[in-house]
Amino acid sequence: MTRSPFPKSPITDLFGIQYPIIQAGMVWVSGAKLAAAASNAGCLGLIGAGSMKPDLLRSQIQKAKKLTSKPFGVNIPLLYHLVEEQINVCLEEGVKIFFTSAGSPKKWTQYLKDHGAIVVHVTSTPELAKKCEEAGCDAVVVEGFEAGGHNGRDEITTMCLIPQVVDSLKIPVIAAGGIGDGRAILASFALGADAVQLGTRFALTIESSAHDNFKKAIQNAKSGDTKLVMKQLVPVRLLKNKFYDQVIELENRCATNDEMNELLGKGRAKAGMLEGNMDMGELEIGQVSALLKDIPTCEQLVQDLISEYHKALTRVS
Ligand SMILES: Cc1cc2nc3c(=O)[nH]c(=O)nc-3n(C[C@H](O)[C@H](O)[C@H](O)COP(=O)(O)O)c2cc1C
């Protein structure tokens, strides 16, 4: 392995990767192609299992194994009903790195560790991060309010979250939320993070399976075009569109969870992010979208992140 342009990190040793950069697990966006490309570029690529039935997940893992010989992992949101099957498919396929999210770290961590896996749990408050450590996780991802996709209710920004967590935990901390370029990576390290997880930035790459319409919408997003909604049900940061307007209308008249579930229906996220329905699809994306204009390959992106990081380092020193 060649010398990393980033400071030494326990995360690169933990996963056996070159750079302390994780490509976030993302429903409908991070399949085998993106995960393998991110891993081939020196990061840790993650297949986002949340949108996959067990058979599809198995075939995506098999595909990733063909596309890369580097380590990659699987992200499993614990809120779906097929979690047990998904986990067992991963173990049967020899997956050794799990990023769990959207649930209690107590539920699956020990089981996965008993099967020889490395387990990282994603969370959004210092208190929950402590619970991840107590549950035996090898590391935590702490995700600030800026992040795309599902998020916590407490609106803690990455800038406030990271130092609080690193001050109280012994296990490595991976910062997420609003990290879109090398400057933000440097800032995360300055706050004490051991690595970074990037979602929105990797959604806007050639290898991401986001629909072209969705990629164009991300490129055109301005600051203020995303908002955290559905805090009552499952908080999620969305790009504003007609579907978003309807969500706000329901929230403004204090609609019940049943009404919200009815609006959500089935397949909203797939329609938006994978099939490109920009009006009525659910478009999960982070605040940092306002900064992103290009659609690089993962390889190009990583080179850009490194050079931006070093430019920022020179500036502050
Ligand atoms: C399109 C999209 C889908 C996401 N899906 C998931 C998911 O399935 N599981 C998960 O743990 N987090 C998910 N997230 C959150 C990311 O894993 C990551 O933590 C977040 O994007 C980081 O913030 P950033 O978008 O500002 O980089 C998603 C984010 C996006 C943008």
The ligand as an SDF file (V2000), in Angstrom:
LIG
                    3D

 31 33  0  0  0  0  0  0  0  0999 V2000
  -29.5070    9.6090   -1.5920 C   0  0  0  0  0  0  0  0  0  0  0  0
  -29.1300    9.2500   -0.1950 C   0  0  0  0  0  0  0  0  0  0  0  0
  -29.5290    8.0340    0.3310 C   0  0  0  0  0  0  0  0  0  0  0  0
  -29.1490    7.6540    1.6240 C   0  0  0  0  0  0  0  0  0  0  0  0
  -29.4770    6.4090    2.0800 N   0  0  0  0  0  0  0  0  0  0  0  0
  -28.9710    5.9770    3.2660 C   0  0  0  0  0  0  0  0  0  0  0  0
  -29.1380    4.6250    3.6710 C   0  0  0  0  0  0  0  0  0  0  0  0
  -29.7210    3.7990    2.9810 O   0  0  0  0  0  0  0  0  0  0  0  0
  -28.6070    4.2560    4.8650 N   0  0  0  0  0  0  0  0  0  0  0  0
  -27.9080    5.1350    5.6650 C   0  0  0  0  0  0  0  0  0  0  0  0
  -27.4090    4.7330    6.7280 O   0  0  0  0  0  0  0  0  0  0  0  0
  -27.7600    6.4220    5.3100 N   0  0  0  0  0  0  0  0  0  0  0  0
  -28.2190    6.8440    4.1140 C   0  0  0  0  0  0  0  0  0  0  0  0
  -27.9730    8.1230    3.7000 N   0  0  0  0  0  0  0  0  0  0  0  0
  -27.0700    8.9700    4.5210 C   0  0  0  0  0  0  0  0  0  0  0  0
  -25.6150    8.7120    4.0770 C   0  0  0  0  0  0  0  0  0  0  0  0
  -25.2390    7.4020    4.3790 O   0  0  0  0  0  0  0  0  0  0  0  0
  -24.5960    9.6830    4.6910 C   0  0  0  0  0  0  0  0  0  0  0  0
  -24.4250    9.4630    6.0690 O   0  0  0  0  0  0  0  0  0  0  0  0
  -24.9570   11.1390    4.4380 C   0  0  0  0  0  0  0  0  0  0  0  0
  -25.2900   11.2970    3.0830 O   0  0  0  0  0  0  0  0  0  0  0  0
  -23.7770   12.0390    4.7870 C   0  0  0  0  0  0  0  0  0  0  0  0
  -24.0860   13.3740    4.5780 O   0  0  0  0  0  0  0  0  0  0  0  0
  -23.8340   14.1570    3.1740 P   0  0  0  0  0  0  0  0  0  0  0  0
  -24.9630   13.7520    2.3020 O   0  0  0  0  0  0  0  0  0  0  0  0
  -23.8940   15.5830    3.5670 O   0  0  0  0  0  0  0  0  0  0  0  0
  -22.4990   13.7150    2.6670 O   0  0  0  0  0  0  0  0  0  0  0  0
  -28.3750    8.5350    2.4170 C   0  0  0  0  0  0  0  0  0  0  0  0
  -27.9930    9.7690    1.8910 C   0  0  0  0  0  0  0  0  0  0  0  0
  -28.3540   10.1250    0.5920 C   0  0  0  0  0  0  0  0  0  0  0  0
  -27.8710   11.4380    0.0430 C   0  0  0  0  0  0  0  0  0  0  0  0
  1  2  1  0
  2  3  1  0
  2 30  2  0
  3  4  2  0
  4  5  1  0
  4 28  1  0
  5  6  2  0
  6  7  1  0
  6 13  1  0
  7  8  2  0
  7  9  1  0
  9 10  1  0
 10 11  2  0
 10 12  1  0
 12 13  2  0
 13 14  1  0
 14 15  1  0
 14 28  1  0
 15 16  1  0
 16 17  1  0
 16 18  1  0
 18 19  1  0
 18 20  1  0
 20 21  1  0
 20 22  1  0
 22 23  1  0
 23 24  1  0
 24 25  2  0
 24 26  1  0
 24 27  1  0
 28 29  2  0
 29 30  1  0
 30 31  1  0
M  END
$$$$
